[in-house]
């Protein structure tokens, strides 16, 4: 990444800077890109009816857009015509559901992406194929990690890329077998609910060469506690400004 300086406890803007703009929109992602200390954006990807990777979290449209029904029942252009901003603030009226291509366009050379593949394995069986192809088309293999709750999807992604794009498992629990499970998947990244982490568990992951990311601490006190566990632990938050303050408070 050009001009990228690595801070301790790298900040990952969760669904973009979603404390300040509607989650998973170009507006929220652009805010993260414009903040020089934020190194990563986390975003969620599904497939439209016409098999275009689109950026939205829920399988249903009603929470974050003025649409109804399921994401997969609309084409990418229909999704982009929805209002995915007004629910957050009238300032963002008309902000649509972006395609992954649009995000790669604004992110390339500026910020790294943690792309969550939103699938249970049955929904969107080819999701990883489409996403991997796009990341390769944009030459962004070195600045992307593909993550999922679904191990089979990660296994496929690894096969498709021969390991050229790193992969990571998402979990909201802990088991001591995790390093072995990740090794079987060829994954070197773990995205884990922040309350599951302690010094011993982080040490176990580090010994196995696994990069850990904690989600989603949103108050400064919790973030301070996490950064005291390990300087390499990545912090995925809706509020990058609070991450910044927490680092300053511990004198970094």
GIDAWO-V237754 format. One record per backbone hydrogen bond with DSSP energy under -1.0 kcal/mol. CO is the residue of the C=O (numbers start at 1). NH is the residue of the N-H. Records with the same first field share a line. If there is no record, write none. Layout:
CO = NH + NH
//
This chain:
1 = 4
10 = 235
11 = 40
12 = 237
13 = 16 + 42
15 = 24
16 = 18
17 = 20 + 21
22 = 25
25 = 29
26 = 30
27 = 31
28 = 17 + 32
29 = 33
30 = 34
35 = 38
39 = 112
40 = 13
41 = 114
42 = 15
43 = 116
44 = 56
45 = 118
46 = 54
48 = 51
52 = 48
53 = 100
54 = 46
59 = 71
61 = 65
69 = 61
70 = 73
71 = 74
74 = 49
75 = 79
76 = 80
77 = 81
79 = 82 + 97
85 = 88 + 89
89 = 92
90 = 93
92 = 95
95 = 84
98 = 55
99 = 103
100 = 104
101 = 105
102 = 106
103 = 107
104 = 108
107 = 110 + 111
112 = 41
113 = 145
114 = 43
115 = 147
116 = 45
117 = 119
124 = 127
126 = 130
127 = 131
128 = 132
129 = 133
130 = 134
131 = 135
132 = 136
133 = 137
134 = 138
135 = 140
136 = 139
140 = 143
143 = 113
145 = 115
146 = 168
147 = 117
148 = 170
150 = 154
151 = 155
152 = 156
153 = 157
154 = 158
155 = 159
156 = 160
157 = 161
158 = 162
161 = 164
166 = 146
167 = 188
168 = 148
169 = 191
171 = 193
175 = 178
177 = 181
178 = 182
179 = 183
180 = 184
181 = 185
182 = 187
188 = 211
189 = 169
190 = 213
191 = 171
192 = 215
193 = 196
194 = 197
198 = 202
199 = 203
200 = 204
201 = 205
202 = 206
203 = 207
204 = 208
205 = 210
206 = 209
211 = 190
212 = 234
213 = 192
214 = 236
215 = 194
219 = 223
220 = 224
221 = 225
222 = 226
223 = 227
224 = 228
226 = 229
230 = 233
231 = 9
234 = 214
235 = 12
237 = 14
238 = 19
239 = 242 + 243
240 = 244
241 = 245
242 = 246
243 = 247
244 = 248
245 = 249
246 = 250
247 = 252
248 = 251
//
